[in-house]
Amino acid sequence: MKTTVEISDPLLREIGKLAACEGVTLRILVDRGLRRVVVEAGHGTAFKLRRASFKGDGLQTAFRRASWDRVRDAAYKNRGG
């Protein structure tokens, strides 16, 4: 699809130099740039897990060297799991 876009003269000069160095057209550079904007907008900011630890010293002594299976089994004990 064809469209008209206004680009400032200084930016157009920079884009022209970049396109020449890379051996591509202005159209290709615009396409790349717009695709990058779409990808970045879709992801937003990176997910950051909130700190949700409890006060204390970590696992109880009985579970410090336990396998995950043992920890999970204890968590679900008497819960029908």
PEFENKA-V517358 format. One record per residue. N is the residue number from 1. RES is the residue in one letter. NEAR is the number of other C-alpha atoms within 12 Angstrom. D_LAST is the distance of its C-alpha to the last C-alpha in whole Angstrom. Layout:
BEGIN
n=N res=RES near=NEAR d_last=D_LAST
n=N res=RES near=NEAR d_last=D_LAST
END
This chain:
BEGIN
n=1 res=M near=5 d_last=58
n=2 res=K near=5 d_last=60
n=3 res=T near=7 d_last=60
n=4 res=T near=8 d_last=62
n=5 res=V near=10 d_last=61
n=6 res=E near=9 d_last=63
n=7 res=I near=14 d_last=63
n=8 res=S near=10 d_last=65
n=9 res=D near=10 d_last=68
n=10 res=P near=11 d_last=66
n=11 res=L near=14 d_last=63
n=12 res=L near=18 d_last=64
n=13 res=R near=14 d_last=67
n=14 res=E near=16 d_last=64
n=15 res=I near=24 d_last=62
n=16 res=G near=22 d_last=65
n=17 res=K near=17 d_last=65
n=18 res=L near=18 d_last=61
n=19 res=A near=19 d_last=62
n=20 res=A near=15 d_last=65
n=21 res=C near=13 d_last=63
n=22 res=E near=13 d_last=60
n=23 res=G near=14 d_last=62
n=24 res=V near=17 d_last=61
n=25 res=T near=17 d_last=62
n=26 res=L near=24 d_last=61
n=27 res=R near=20 d_last=59
n=28 res=I near=18 d_last=56
n=29 res=L near=23 d_last=56
n=30 res=V near=23 d_last=56
n=31 res=D near=15 d_last=53
n=32 res=R near=16 d_last=51
n=33 res=G near=15 d_last=51
n=34 res=L near=14 d_last=50
n=35 res=R near=14 d_last=47
n=36 res=R near=14 d_last=46
n=37 res=V near=14 d_last=46
n=38 res=V near=13 d_last=44
n=39 res=V near=13 d_last=41
n=40 res=E near=13 d_last=42
n=41 res=A near=12 d_last=41
n=42 res=G near=11 d_last=38
n=43 res=H near=11 d_last=36
n=44 res=G near=11 d_last=38
n=45 res=T near=9 d_last=37
n=46 res=A near=9 d_last=34
n=47 res=F near=7 d_last=31
n=48 res=K near=8 d_last=30
n=49 res=L near=7 d_last=27
n=50 res=R near=6 d_last=28
n=51 res=R near=7 d_last=28
n=52 res=A near=7 d_last=24
n=53 res=S near=10 d_last=24
n=54 res=F near=8 d_last=24
n=55 res=K near=8 d_last=27
n=56 res=G near=8 d_last=27
n=57 res=D near=9 d_last=27
n=58 res=G near=12 d_last=24
n=59 res=L near=15 d_last=21
n=60 res=Q near=12 d_last=21
n=61 res=T near=11 d_last=24
n=62 res=A near=12 d_last=21
n=63 res=F near=17 d_last=19
n=64 res=R near=13 d_last=22
n=65 res=R near=13 d_last=23
n=66 res=A near=15 d_last=19
n=67 res=S near=12 d_last=18
n=68 res=W near=13 d_last=15
n=69 res=D near=13 d_last=13
n=70 res=R near=15 d_last=13
n=71 res=V near=18 d_last=13
n=72 res=R near=14 d_last=10
n=73 res=D near=16 d_last=8
n=74 res=A near=18 d_last=10
n=75 res=A near=14 d_last=9
n=76 res=Y near=12 d_last=6
n=77 res=K near=12 d_last=7
n=78 res=N near=8 d_last=8
n=79 res=R near=9 d_last=6
n=80 res=G near=8 d_last=4
n=81 res=G near=9 d_last=0
END
